[in-house]
Amino acid sequence: MNLKKFNSDYFSPMLSKNRKQIGLVTLLAGLVLACGTALYVPRESALISKGELKEMQGGRAVYISKCGSCHSLALPEKYSAQEWKALVGRMAPKAHLTSQEEAEILKYVTKNDSSLLGNH
C-alpha cells in the first residue's frame, strides 16, 4: 500500500480560515458574556415609572458606551448608592459627561435609589 506523506500545506488555508472564525466567535461570545448579560436591564415595574425607566435605560447605554470605552465596567451591585455617587461624580469630568448623562448613569447604577434623589 502506497501511503503518501500527509501534506499540511493542502489543508492550511482551510484550517487558518476556520481558526480565525472560531477565534472571532469566541471573542464575540466573551464580550457578550462579560458585559451584556452581567449588567441588569431596567424593566418596567410598579416601582419604576415609564419616565424613570427611559432614564435608567439611557443611563445603562451611557454607562456602557462612555464608561466602558476606557475601562471594564463594575456591576451596579458592587458599590453602595453613596459610593456610586462619589465614583460617578469623580469620573464625570474625565468621561466628558453632561449633567443629564451623569444623572442617568447614577440612576441606573443605583437602581434609582430614592436616597440619592435631589442630592445630585
N, C-alpha and C positions, 0 to 999 in steps of 0.2 A: 504494500500500500504506500502510495506516494503522498505524504503529508507536506503541504507547503508550509513554510515558516509563516507564522502569524504576522501580518503586516498592519501595524497600528496606524501607519500613515493613511491607510484607506479609510479608517473609521474616525480619525482625529477631528476632521471638520464637523462631523455629526455629533461627536461627543462634546466638543467645545461649545457648540450651539446649545446642546441640552444642559450643560453645566451653567451656562450663562442664564438660561431660562429658569433653572432651578434656583440659582442664586438670587435672581430678581424676585421670584415668587416668595422665597424665604425672607428677603429683606422687606418686602411689602407686608407680608403677614406679621413680621416682627413689629413693624411700625404701627399697624392696626392694633395689635395686642398691647403694645406698650402705651399707646396714647388713647386710642379711640374707645376702647371698652372699659378702661380703668376709670376714666373721668365720667362722673354721672351726667346724665342728660336730664335737664329740668323738664318736668311734665306738669300738666295742669292738675291741680288738686283743690280740695276745699280750702287749703291754706294759702294758695297762690292764685292771685287774680290773673286775668289774661294779660294785663299790662305788665305786671311783675314777671310773668312767665316770659314775655318777649324780652324784657330787660335781662333776665337771667340767661336766656338763650344767647342773647347778644354778648353778654359777659363771657359766656363759655367760648364763643367764637373768637372774641378779642384775646382772651386768656391763651387760647391755643395758638393763634396767629402771632401775636406780639410777644408774649412771654416765652412761648415755645420756640421762637426764632433764635433766641440767644442761649437758652439752657433747657434742661429737662424740666418737665412740669411736676410740681408736687401735687399729690392728691389733696383735694379740699379738706378732707378729714384729718390731715396730718397736723394742722395747726388750729388753734382756737380762733374765734372771731376776732379777738383783740390782737392776736399775733398776726393774723391776716391783714388787719387794718394797718399795722405798723409796716409789714413787708410790702404791701401794695403801695403805701404812701412813699416808702423809700425807693421803690423801683420805678414808680410812675415817670419821674423825670428822665430816667435812663432809657425808658421804652417810648418816650415821647407820647405819653397817653394824654388824651384830653380829659377834662374833669368828668365828662359823661362816661368815657371808657373806663376810667378808674372806678367810678361808682358802680358800673355794671359788673366789672370784674369782682369787686368787693361783694356785691350782691350774690354773684354766682359762687364764689369760693366759700362764703359763709353760709350758703344755703338760705339767704335772705334773713339772717339772724336779726330779729327786731331790736336787740340791744344796741345795734350799731346805727340804726336809722336816726338821722338827724345829727349824728356825731361826725359826719364826714367832713 
